[in-house]
Amino acid sequence: MTFAVSHLNMKFIYQTWWKVIVVILILSTFITGLILPVPRLNILHETIRNLYFHVPMWMGMLAVFSISVFFSIKYLSTGKEEYDLASVECVNTGLLFYTLGLITGMIWAKFTWGEFWSGDPKQNSAAIAFLLYCAYIVLRNSIDEEQKRAKISSIYNIFAFPIMIVLIFVLPRMTDSLHPGSGGNPAFGKYDLDSGMKVAFYPAMLGWSFLAIWIATLRYRIRLIENKRNSIY
C-alpha cells in the first residue's frame, strides 16, 4: 500500500497538466490583482489588491508546511531517506513563501497602519513562528550524522507546525490587533467585497498553493539527483 501511494505521488510530480493550470492561475492573479477594478474601502483603498498576493502566499506556505509534517511522520515510521528529503525541501519552500508573506504584509501595513512593523500581535507572532522554522534549518545543519539529523529534525518539525498554527491563528485572536480577523476585527469575508473580487480570490489561493508544491517538488528532485551523484563519487 505504501509503495502504491509513493508511486502515485511520483507520477503526479512528473505530470504536466496541473503545472499548466498553476501558470494560468498565477497569471490570472496578476491580471485581476493589478488591472481589474476593486471596491473602494476606507483606509484600504487600492491596497486591497494585495489580498490577491499576501493571503494566497500564506496559504502556499501552509500547504507545503503541512506536507512536510506528513513526510516527517512517514520518515519516522519507515526510516526512508527520501521522505526526510521531501520534508526538508517542503520546509525550505515554505520559508520562501513565509518570507514573501511577511514582506507583502509589511508593505500593506506601511500603507494602512503607517509603519512597516508596528509591533502588532499578529506581526510579532508571525515573526516568532518564522524564527521557529529558521531554528529547524539551523538544527539540521548542526548535526552531521544523517540518520540522527533526519530523526531529530522530523520530530522537531512535527511539533513546530502546531506551535506555528497557534502563534499565527490563535493567539492574535485573543488580544487587540489591527489585523483583519484578529482582536475582534472582522476578516475580509465581512467586508463589502464585490463578487468579481471573490471569484478572483479563490483561484489565487489555489494557484499560489500549488505553485509552492511545484517548487517543493523541483527542490526534492534536485536533492535526489545530488544525493545520487554524491553516492557515485
JOBELCOR-V425742 format. One line per field, one symbol per residue. ss: DSSP state (H for helix, E for strand, L for the rest). psi: psi as a letter, one per 20 degrees, with the letter a starting at -180 (. if undefined). burial: 1 if it has 16 or more other C-alpha atoms within 10 Angstrom, else 0. A space follows every 50 residues. Layout:
ss=???
psi=???
burial=???
This chain:
ss=LHHHHHHHHHHHHHLLHHHHHHHHHHHHHHHHHHLLLLLLLLLLHHHHHH HHLHHHHHHHHHHHHHHHHHHHHHHHHHLLHHHHHHHHHHHHHHHHHHHH HHHHHHHHHHHHLLLLLLLLHHHHHHHHHHHHHHHHHHHHHLLLLHHHHH HHHHHHHHHHHHHHHHHHHHHHHHLLLLLLLLLLLLLHHHLLLLHHHHHH HHHHHHHHHHHHHHHHHHHHHHHHHHHHHHHHL
psi=ggggggggghhhgiqhghhghgggggghghghhigqqqqoqqggciiihi higgghhhhgghghhghhgghgghghhhjphhhgghghhhggghhghggh ggghhggghgihiiqhojkqhggghhgghghghhhgggggiiphpggggg gghggghhhhghgggghhigghijrpqippjqkiqqrhiirmprhhhghh gghhggghghgggggghghghghgggghghhg.
burial=00000000000010000010010011011001100001100001001111 11111111111111111111111111000000111111111111111111 11011111100110010001111111101101100110010000000011 11110111011001001100011000111111100000000000001001 101111111111111110111011000000000
